[in-house]
Amino acid sequence: MSSTAHQNLSVSAPSGGPRPHRRPLAVLLALALLLAALWALGYRVRQTRAQRLAGSAAREQNALPVAAVAPVQLAPTVLELSLPGNIQALLETPIYARADGYVRRRLVDIGDRVQAGQLLAEIESPELDQQILEAEANLRRARSSLEQAQAALEQVRAHMELAQVTAQRWQTLVAKGVLSKQEGDEKQAVFLARKADVAAAEAAVRAAEEAVAANESSLRRLLELRAFRQVRAPFAGVITARNVEVGALVTAGSSAAVREMYRLARIDRLRVQVMVPQSEAPLIRVGLPCALHVAEFGERRIPAVVRRTATALDPSTRTLLTEVEVANPAGKLLPGMYAIVHFRLERLRPPLLIPSGAYRNTEKGPVAAVVGPDGAVRFASLRLGRDYGGQIEVLSGLEVGQRVVVNLTDEIRPGVKVRVVSSPKGRQGRQERGS
């Protein structure tokens, strides 16, 4: 019995030994679980609060007015300016008859190219021939009268010289007492009469000379008119109009009642007159290269040059009359065509550009809504320049990089905060100018 009891005691003794070591582990494990639960609970509260704040901010953001904005940009330094104009001949003139008569021959027609001095038509004028014959007869009579007057002058001069010598001799005899003073006075009176006859004869000669000169001038005029029976081209060009036929009666002159015979145009060089707006007028100078575009020639641009300007603006339109000259050696360009003149103008101070829908006209002038970094809106007064359709120049009131609202509504007022979105038109405008 004693040995069995001893064995039982020896076997049961080790089972109660380790219990004091397990209690601290259980306590640490329970404490860790408690701390984890507390951290999870705090994180859950913070996450819920952050989500609630984010939702509130999103609701506030969605409640703001939506503003599509575009940046204020600097206009390109090189300005492409296109202006309409009509092509004109460098020289164009109507040709009138300088002599009355009938058209005997017509040598050119519409479209014919002629040289300077070339014969265009001949006029038959029998009345002019008769006038020339009469003028020649008048001139002969005037010259005959001049010869008679000159002969009469020589005769009275001889009588005057004889009377002068006689008067001097008689004065000598009167002084010696040979003749009476009465007789001396009579000879002196005869001398004075002959002297007056000479003066009258000289006047008659001058009148005859003037008559000869007048008749010669009349004859020269008629001879020149006879030369005008041959109608000639004043310069090289193209006949653009013909208003006479053989046998037609023509009248000398250039009044409104007189019909022109031909119209002649020089087309080897052409000119185009355009009206340049005041904003670009200071950039136009003589010698500035440009180009012409005529729709009938496709996309081809024809080189041209600014030849002259009016150097003064039209007060009614505020535009500068500018004349562009273009070479036309092949004659493909025709007077009267419609053309677009393209200028490339370099600006030292290019203006700003905004979309055309980014401003509003008010009683105080145009304004634009500018969005600040905080999303608040303020209105800026503008001074506008040239309108390009999709964009418009701003001369003052804005700065490069500012954002302007392009969808101005009644909700967008000064001081109101907006929800900013980019404007597709603003991005498109930047791409187009950059290309």
Summary of the structure (lengths in Angstrom):
residues: 435
radius of gyration: 55.8
end to end distance: 114.7
largest distance: 236.8
contacts: 1223
relative contact order: 0.16
helix: 41%
strand: 33%
